[in-house]
């Protein structure tokens, strides 16, 4: 089984399991996190007739991998066990599972595997939190109470992709297929069952200006905390192949956000609670990422890496560049 997974990982240039360091909002310090990229069947929304979110490149990657890999529930569990072995020496406090969709959807990750992973996590001394992602429609009373009970003393944290507080922008500019009511219902259900909530906030959907993108991200972060989210992760737009966003980008009608814009949103919201910033990389690899000019981009990206571990907003205090005036002039461009 290990040989088969290694073969697939090499073919698609994937790393299924690794340990990194992130800031933990509960512990208020950096911790080791075990990240598992779990090869489920892929996001149901991306595979549906609706075509998925405009910025998401998972669909093309899912289709590619699905042709090469079809794992039974037992084989999926073997992937988990093999990954666990590689992370054993790091004593991680957090297990984060990314499955390119909704972990809570039984059609993507079989229920028996969800439960078996929760039971195993409950027995790992170092791990305090299991983090998974899901669309709100798969957050049900029955499912959450079941997983929470299997985890025992460990905490369940669920990432929900709200993206934008405006229903209009979320539907017309992202094609998310959910409403604020869907989100609020999921948040309340998770809180009532003792689970934690992380909300994803998207910076710069298609068809809006840089200024609107900044304003919408700030409004969305405020809203997420107001309705009960424990954390927010800001996700700046990346352009991936096979997406609507790529089509618009190729025509010269879209630019990923400036790094100055991401800093602007972060400085306006960090005091509200734990506000993380997502990496400027993804799978499949983006063809365009958030950037400033060639002179300052790499330096500022390195500051975001420092912020990821420390959550010290002061890391951005002493930065400046001539391109900042160009950024200000471009705020009303889409």
Secondary structure, 3 states (H helix, E strand, C coil): CHHHHHHHHHHCCCCCEEEEEEEECCCCEEEEEEEEECCCCCCHHHHCCCCCCCCCCHHHHHHHHHHHCCCCHHHHHHHHHHHHHHHHHHCCCEEEEECCCCCCCCCCCCHHHHHHHHHHHCCCCCCCEEEEECCHHHCCHHHHHHHHHHHCCCEEEEEEEEECCCHHHHHHHHCCCCCHHHHHHHHHHHHHCCCEEEEEEEECCCCCCHHHHHHHHHHHHHHHHHCCCCEEEEEECCECCCCHHHHHHHCCCCCCCCHHHHHHHHHHHHHHCEEEECCCCCCCCCCECCCCCCCCHHHHHHHHHHHHHHCCHHHHCCCCCCHHHHHHHCCCCC
